[in-house]
Amino acid sequence: MDSITLLDGRTFRVEVNWNAIVKFLEASNRDDVRALADFASLKPSDLAGLLAAGINEGTRLDGDPMHFTADEIGSLVDIGIIAQFIEIFTSQTQAKGKAEGKKKE
């Protein structure tokens, strides 16, 4: 289970599953999930929205749902927290085949 500690000291589970992705797309008025396939093409301002969606989904799964906005998360993170989130996002959204590497023949 991946978690993030915000600048105010609170720690939250982060889940970047399909629910979180859909919520991010809806909140950012997008309808094309392909933009998330190329993480490098996202704007820095997108990261707070993605993190908010991931925290909101993680807390929902833990039975204590929170409803952070991108602006709220933006005021509670720094570059180190965003770097940690990028690692979480990458590990949670990487295709299983890529994560497992090549199969032995």
N, C-alpha and C positions, 0 to 999 in steps of 0.2 A: 504494500500500500504506500503510495507516494503522498507526501505532505509538504506544505509550505508554511513557514513562519513569517507572518507579516511584521511590519515595523512596530506595530503596537504590541507585539509579543504573542498574539493569538496564533495558534497553529491549526491548519485545516487540511483535511484530506483533499487531494486533487484527482479528479477522474475526467479524462478527456475521452469520453465514450461518444457514441452516436447522439445521445441526448444532449450532451454539452455542445457538440458541434452544431446541431440544429438550433439550439438556443442562441449560440454566437451568431450564426448566419441570420437568424431572425432579428436579433438586436442590432446588427450592423446593416440591415436592409440589403442583404445579399441573397442570391438564390443559386449560386454556383459553387459547389463544394470543391471544384477543381483548384480553386485558389489556395486551398489549404494543403494540397498535394505538394506545392512548391513553397515551403515555409519561408524561403528567402525572399519571396515576392510580397510577403505581408508587410504592411506599414508598421512602424513602431507603435502607433496608436492602437493597432489591432491587438497587441499583446495583452493589454489590460482587460480588454473584452473577452479574450480567450481564457485568461486566467480567472476572471469572474465566473464565466460559464463552468469552468472546471471545478472551482471551489463550490459553486452552487450545487453542482451535480454530486460532488463528494459528500457534502453535508446532507443532501437529500438521501443518498444511499446509507448514510450513518443514522438516519432517522431524526435528524435535527436540522431541517432545511434552512439555509440562509438565502438571501436574495440580494447579493452584491451587484452593483452596477460597475461599468468600466471606470467611471469617474471615482467611485468610492475606492476601488482597488488601486487606481492610479495614485491616490494620495497615501497608500499604505505600502508601497513597494519602492525599491531602489534597483539599480542596475544588477546588483548581486542576486536579488530575488528573481528578477526577470531572467537572468542567466540560468538559475536553477529551474525555473518553469520551462524554459526552452528544452532543457534536458529531459524533463518529465514529459512534455508534449511529444518530443521525438521518440522516446521509448514507448509511450502508450499508443502512438499512432503508426508506428512502423509496421509494415506488413510482416506477418509471421514468417514468411519465407526468407525475407531479408534479415530478420532478427536471428534466425536459426542458422543462417549461412547455407552454403551449398551442401547438398546431400552427397554422401559417399556413394560411389558406384561399386 
